[in-house]
Amino acid sequence: MPMMEMRPGCERCDRDLPPDSTGARVCSFECTWCADCAEGPLRGQCPNCGGDLVRRPTRKGAALERHPATTTRTYNPRLTSTDGV
């Protein structure tokens, strides 16, 4: 069964979002945003797919050891200029 990637940073501002962060928001495609960007300029909507942004579940301890988070960052600095999305 594929696991959620648990992307390490906000796609808009590049803020670190470790796997145990309660401040990460995701859409159904796992686009990842920090709470400040998701609830502020993005207004709860993913600019990539238009989907709802919801709190990302956390992964800790043995589960994180068995299924580590990805280290690949997805950062798009162009999104910082699309505050009107």
DSSP file (Angstrom, degrees, kcal/mol; ACC not computed):
  #  RESIDUE AA STRUCTURE BP1 BP2  ACC     N-H-->O    O-->H-N    N-H-->O    O-->H-N    TCO  KAPPA ALPHA  PHI   PSI    X-CA   Y-CA   Z-CA
    1    1 A M              0   0    0      0, 0.0     2,-0.1     0, 0.0     0, 0.0   0.000 360.0 360.0 360.0 124.6    0.0    0.0    0.0
    2    2 A P        -     0   0    0      0, 0.0     2,-0.3     0, 0.0     3,-0.0  -0.396 360.0-141.7 -66.5 141.7    1.5    3.4   -1.0
    3    3 A M        -     0   0    0      1,-0.1     2,-0.1    -2,-0.1     0, 0.0  -0.682  27.8 -89.4-100.8 156.3    2.1    5.8    1.9
    4    4 A M        -     0   0    0     -2,-0.3    -1,-0.1     1,-0.1    26,-0.0  -0.396  35.6-130.9 -58.9 138.6    1.6    9.5    1.9
    5    5 A E        -     0   0    0     64,-0.1    65,-2.7    -2,-0.1    -1,-0.1   0.816  20.5-147.8 -65.6 -32.0    4.8   11.2    0.8
    6    6 A M        -     0   0    0     63,-0.2    11,-0.1     1,-0.1    64,-0.1   0.990  19.5-142.4  57.6  62.8    4.9   13.7    3.7
    7    7 A R        -     0   0    0     23,-0.2    66,-0.1     1,-0.1    -1,-0.1  -0.243   4.4-130.8 -59.5 143.6    6.6   16.4    1.6
    8    8 A P  S    S+     0   0    0      0, 0.0     9,-3.0     0, 0.0     2,-0.3   0.469  72.7  25.2 -84.2  -2.4    9.1   18.4    3.6
    9    9 A G  B    S-A   16   0A   0      7,-0.3    65,-0.3    63,-0.2     2,-0.3  -0.993  81.8 -86.5-158.3 163.1    8.2   22.0    2.9
   10   10 A C     >  -     0   0    0      5,-2.1     4,-1.5    -2,-0.3    23,-0.3  -0.519  29.4-143.7 -70.4 132.2    5.6   24.5    1.8
   11   11 A E  T  4 S+     0   0    0     21,-2.6    65,-2.8    -2,-0.3    68,-0.3   0.698  97.6  43.1 -70.0 -18.8    5.3   24.8   -1.9
   12   12 A R  T  4 S+     0   0    0     20,-0.2    68,-0.2    63,-0.2    -1,-0.2   0.896 133.3  10.7 -94.8 -48.0    4.6   28.6   -1.6
   13   13 A C  T  4 S-     0   0    0      2,-0.1    -2,-0.2    66,-0.1    62,-0.1   0.480  90.8-124.8-113.9  -5.2    7.1   29.9    1.0
   14   14 A D     <  +     0   0    0     -4,-1.5    -3,-0.1     1,-0.2     2,-0.1   0.659  48.2 165.4  69.2  18.8    9.4   26.8    1.4
   15   15 A R        -     0   0    0      1,-0.1    -5,-2.1    -6,-0.1    -1,-0.2  -0.418  45.6-102.5 -62.5 138.6    8.8   26.7    5.2
   16   16 A D  B     -A    9   0A   0     -7,-0.2    -7,-0.3    -2,-0.1    -1,-0.1  -0.427  38.0-176.1 -64.2 135.0   10.0   23.4    6.7
   17   17 A L        -     0   0    0     -9,-3.0    -1,-0.1    -2,-0.1    -8,-0.1  -0.731  10.3-162.4-134.1  83.2    7.2   21.0    7.5
   18   18 A P    >   -     0   0    0      0, 0.0     3,-2.4     0, 0.0     6,-0.1  -0.149  37.5 -97.6 -63.5 164.2    8.6   17.9    9.1
   19   19 A P  T 3  S+     0   0    0      0, 0.0    40,-1.7     0, 0.0     5,-0.1   0.731 124.6  50.1 -57.6 -24.3    6.4   14.7    9.3
   20   20 A D  T 3  S+     0   0    0     38,-0.2     2,-0.2     3,-0.0    38,-0.1   0.306  82.7 125.9 -97.4  10.4    5.2   15.5   12.8
   21   21 A S    <   -     0   0    0     -3,-2.4     3,-0.5     1,-0.1    35,-0.1  -0.487  44.5-165.8 -71.8 132.2    4.2   19.0   12.0
   22   22 A T  S    S+     0   0    0     -2,-0.2    -1,-0.1     1,-0.2    34,-0.1   0.426  83.4  72.1 -91.4  -0.7    0.6   20.0   12.8
   23   23 A G  S    S+     0   0    0     32,-0.1    12,-2.0     2,-0.0     2,-0.3   0.231  73.3 106.1 -98.8  13.4    1.0   23.1   10.6
   24   24 A A  E     -B   34   0B   0     -3,-0.5    32,-2.5    32,-0.2     2,-0.4  -0.743  48.1-167.2 -96.4 142.5    1.0   21.3    7.3
   25   25 A R  E     -BC  33  55B   0      8,-3.1     8,-2.8    -2,-0.3     2,-0.3  -0.968   8.1-176.7-125.8 143.5   -2.0   21.4    4.9
   26   26 A V  E     -BC  32  54B   0     28,-2.8    28,-2.7    -2,-0.4     6,-0.2  -0.933  18.5-140.9-136.7 158.4   -2.5   19.2    1.9
   27   27 A C    >   -     0   0    0      4,-1.1     3,-1.9    -2,-0.3    26,-0.1  -0.489  50.1 -85.7-103.1-176.2   -4.9   18.6   -1.0
   28   28 A S  T 3  S+     0   0    0      1,-0.3    25,-0.1    24,-0.2    -2,-0.0   0.660 131.2  54.3 -68.7 -14.2   -6.0   15.2   -2.3
   29   29 A F  T 3  S-     0   0    0      2,-0.1    -1,-0.3     0, 0.0     3,-0.1   0.309 118.6-111.8 -97.9   7.3   -2.9   15.2   -4.6
   30   30 A E    <   +     0   0    0     -3,-1.9   -23,-0.2     1,-0.3    -2,-0.1   0.617  57.1 163.2  70.3  16.1   -0.6   15.8   -1.6
   31   31 A C        -     0   0    0      1,-0.1    -4,-1.1   -21,-0.0     2,-0.4  -0.495  32.7-140.9 -57.7 137.8    0.3   19.3   -2.7
   32   32 A T  E     +B   26   0B   0     -6,-0.2   -21,-2.6   -23,-0.2     2,-0.3  -0.903  29.2 166.9-122.0 134.5    1.7   20.7    0.6
   33   33 A W  E     -B   25   0B   0     -8,-2.8    -8,-3.1    -2,-0.4     2,-0.1  -0.958  35.4-111.3-139.2 152.4    1.4   24.1    2.2
   34   34 A C  E  >  -B   24   0B   0     -2,-0.3     4,-2.8   -10,-0.2     5,-0.2  -0.487  36.7-111.1 -78.1 160.3    2.1   25.6    5.6
   35   35 A A  H  > S+     0   0    0    -12,-2.0     4,-2.8     1,-0.2     5,-0.3   0.871 116.1  57.5 -60.8 -37.9   -1.0   26.7    7.6
   36   36 A D  H  > S+     0   0    0      1,-0.2     4,-1.1     2,-0.2    -1,-0.2   0.926 113.8  37.5 -61.1 -45.0   -0.1   30.4    7.2
   37   37 A C  H  4>S+     0   0    0      3,-0.2     5,-2.5     2,-0.2     6,-0.4   0.917 118.4  49.8 -71.5 -43.2   -0.1   30.2    3.4
   38   38 A A  H  <5S+     0   0    0     -4,-2.8     6,-3.6     1,-0.2     7,-0.3   0.911 120.1  34.5 -63.4 -43.4   -3.1   27.8    3.2
   39   39 A E  H  <5S+     0   0    0     -4,-2.8    -1,-0.2    -5,-0.2    -2,-0.2   0.639 126.5  40.7 -88.9 -14.9   -5.3   29.8    5.5
   40   40 A G  T ><5S+     0   0    0     -4,-1.1     3,-1.3    -5,-0.3    -3,-0.2   0.668 127.6   3.4 -96.4-105.3   -4.0   33.2    4.3
   41   41 A P  T 3 5S+     0   0    0      0, 0.0    -3,-0.1     0, 0.0    -4,-0.1   0.803 132.6  50.3 -58.2 -33.3   -3.3   34.0    0.7
   42   42 A L  T > <S-     0   0    0     -5,-2.5     3,-1.8    -6,-0.2    -4,-0.2   0.642  92.5-147.6 -83.1 -12.8   -4.5   30.6   -0.6
   43   43 A R  T <   -     0   0    0     -3,-1.3    -4,-0.2    -6,-0.4    -5,-0.1   0.834  65.8 -55.7  50.8  40.4   -7.8   30.8    1.3
   44   44 A G  T 3  S+     0   0    0     -6,-3.6     9,-2.0    -7,-0.2     2,-0.4   0.609 114.3 109.5  76.4  11.7   -8.1   27.1    1.8
   45   45 A Q  B <   -D   52   0C   0     -3,-1.8     7,-0.2    -7,-0.3    -1,-0.2  -0.980  69.9-122.3-127.9 131.9   -7.8   26.2   -1.9
   46   46 A C     >  -     0   0    0      5,-3.2     4,-2.2    -2,-0.4     5,-0.1  -0.538  13.0-152.6 -70.0 124.8   -4.9   24.5   -3.7
   47   47 A P  T  4 S+     0   0    0      0, 0.0    -1,-0.2     0, 0.0    -5,-0.0   0.681  92.3  55.8 -72.6 -15.1   -3.7   26.7   -6.5
   48   48 A N  T  4 S+     0   0    0      3,-0.1    -2,-0.0     1,-0.1    -3,-0.0   0.895 130.8   2.8 -81.6 -42.7   -2.5   23.6   -8.4
   49   49 A C  T  4 S-     0   0    0      2,-0.1     3,-0.1   -18,-0.0    -1,-0.1   0.523  90.4-117.9-124.6 -10.3   -5.7   21.6   -8.6
   50   50 A G     <  +     0   0    0     -4,-2.2     2,-0.0     1,-0.2     0, 0.0   0.468  66.8 140.1  84.2   0.9   -8.4   23.7   -6.9
   51   51 A G        -     0   0    0      1,-0.1    -5,-3.2    -6,-0.1    -1,-0.2  -0.244  59.6 -88.1 -76.9 165.8   -9.0   21.2   -4.2
   52   52 A D  B     -D   45   0C   0     -7,-0.2     2,-0.5    -3,-0.1   -24,-0.2  -0.432  35.4-132.7 -69.7 143.6   -9.6   21.8   -0.5
   53   53 A L        +     0   0    0     -9,-2.0     2,-0.3    -2,-0.1   -26,-0.2  -0.894  31.9 175.5 -99.9 126.6   -6.6   22.1    1.8
   54   54 A V  E     -C   26   0B   0    -28,-2.7   -28,-2.8    -2,-0.5     2,-0.1  -0.848  41.0 -77.6-127.9 162.2   -6.9   20.1    5.0
   55   55 A R  E     -C   25   0B   0     -2,-0.3   -30,-0.3   -30,-0.2   -32,-0.1  -0.384  48.6-126.9 -61.2 130.0   -4.6   19.4    7.9
   56   56 A R        -     0   0    0    -32,-2.5   -32,-0.2    -2,-0.1    -1,-0.1  -0.619  24.9-115.0 -77.9 135.3   -2.1   16.8    7.0
   57   57 A P        -     0   0    0      0, 0.0     2,-0.2     0, 0.0   -36,-0.1  -0.304  32.3-119.3 -63.6 156.3   -1.9   13.8    9.4
   58   58 A T        -     0   0    0    -38,-0.1     2,-0.4   -36,-0.0   -38,-0.2  -0.600  16.7-153.0 -94.9 159.6    1.3   13.4   11.3
   59   59 A R        +     0   0    0    -40,-1.7     2,-0.3    -2,-0.2    10,-0.1  -0.991  25.5 162.6-133.7 126.1    3.7   10.4   11.2
   60   60 A K    >>  -     0   0    0     -2,-0.4     4,-1.1   -40,-0.1     3,-1.0  -0.850  38.3  -7.5-137.1 168.1    5.9    9.6   14.2
   61   61 A G  H 3> S+     0   0    0     -2,-0.3     4,-2.0     1,-0.2     3,-0.3  -0.055 121.4   1.1  53.9-132.7    8.0    7.0   15.8
   62   62 A A  H 3> S+     0   0    0      1,-0.2     4,-2.6     2,-0.2    -1,-0.2   0.837 131.5  56.7 -62.0 -35.7    8.1    3.5   14.4
   63   63 A A  H <> S+     0   0    0     -3,-1.0     4,-2.2     1,-0.2    -1,-0.2   0.903 108.8  46.8 -63.5 -40.1    5.7    4.4   11.6
   64   64 A L  H  < S+     0   0    0     -4,-1.1    -2,-0.2    -3,-0.3    -1,-0.2   0.867 111.5  51.6 -69.1 -36.3    8.1    7.1   10.4
   65   65 A E  H  < S+     0   0    0     -4,-2.0    -2,-0.2     1,-0.2    -1,-0.2   0.916 115.3  41.3 -65.5 -42.9   11.0    4.7   10.7
   66   66 A R  H  < S+     0   0    0     -4,-2.6    -2,-0.2     1,-0.3    -1,-0.2   0.837 130.8  26.8 -72.6 -33.3    9.2    2.1    8.6
   67   67 A H  S  < S-     0   0    0     -4,-2.2    -1,-0.3    -5,-0.2    -2,-0.1  -0.701  85.6-162.5-132.4  78.3    7.9    4.6    6.1
   68   68 A P        -     0   0    0      0, 0.0    -3,-0.1     0, 0.0     3,-0.1  -0.221  23.9-106.5 -65.7 152.8   10.1    7.7    6.0
   69   69 A A        -     0   0    0      1,-0.1   -63,-0.2   -10,-0.1   -62,-0.1  -0.355  41.1 -97.0 -70.6 155.9    9.0   11.0    4.6
   70   70 A T        -     0   0    0    -65,-2.7    -1,-0.1     1,-0.1   -65,-0.0  -0.385  20.9-155.0 -69.5 153.7   10.3   12.1    1.2
   71   71 A T        +     0   0    0    -64,-0.1     2,-0.5    -3,-0.1    -1,-0.1   0.391  61.0 111.6-106.8  -1.0   13.2   14.5    1.2
   72   72 A T        -     0   0    0      1,-0.0     2,-0.3     2,-0.0   -63,-0.2  -0.629  60.2-145.9 -77.7 121.8   12.3   15.9   -2.2
   73   73 A R        -     0   0    0     -2,-0.5     2,-0.6   -66,-0.1    -2,-0.1  -0.670   9.1-158.5 -90.3 142.8   11.1   19.5   -1.9
   74   74 A T        +     0   0    0     -2,-0.3     2,-0.4   -65,-0.3   -60,-0.2  -0.946  26.3 162.8-118.2 105.3    8.5   21.0   -4.2
   75   75 A Y        -     0   0    0     -2,-0.6   -63,-0.2   -62,-0.1   -64,-0.2  -0.990  19.2-176.9-130.4 130.2    8.9   24.7   -4.2
   76   76 A N    >   -     0   0    0    -65,-2.8     3,-2.2    -2,-0.4     4,-0.3  -0.836   5.7-172.0-128.3  93.0    7.4   27.1   -6.7
   77   77 A P  G >  S+     0   0    0      0, 0.0     3,-1.2     0, 0.0     4,-0.3   0.713  81.3  72.7 -61.1 -19.2    8.5   30.7   -6.0
   78   78 A R  G >  S+     0   0    0      1,-0.2     3,-1.4     2,-0.2     4,-0.1   0.795  85.1  68.2 -62.7 -26.5    6.0   32.0   -8.6
   79   79 A L  G X  S+     0   0    0     -3,-2.2     3,-1.6     1,-0.3    -1,-0.2   0.750  84.0  69.9 -67.5 -22.6    3.2   31.1   -6.2
   80   80 A T  G <  S+     0   0    0     -3,-1.2     3,-0.3    -4,-0.3    -1,-0.3   0.741  98.9  50.3 -67.5 -19.1    4.3   33.9   -3.9
   81   81 A S  G <  S+     0   0    0     -3,-1.4    -1,-0.3    -4,-0.3     3,-0.2   0.384  95.9  73.3 -96.6   4.6    3.1   36.4   -6.5
   82   82 A T    X   +     0   0    0     -3,-1.6     3,-2.1     1,-0.2    -1,-0.2  -0.220  49.4 138.9-110.2  42.9   -0.3   34.7   -6.9
   83   83 A D  T 3   +     0   0    0     -3,-0.3    -1,-0.2     1,-0.3    -2,-0.1   0.679  67.4  64.5 -61.0 -15.4   -1.9   35.8   -3.6
   84   84 A G  T 3         0   0    0     -3,-0.2    -1,-0.3     1,-0.2   -42,-0.1   0.252 360.0 360.0 -91.2  13.8   -5.1   36.5   -5.5
   85   85 A V    <         0   0    0     -3,-2.1    -1,-0.2    -6,-0.2    -2,-0.1   0.517 360.0 360.0 -58.0 360.0   -5.5   32.8   -6.4
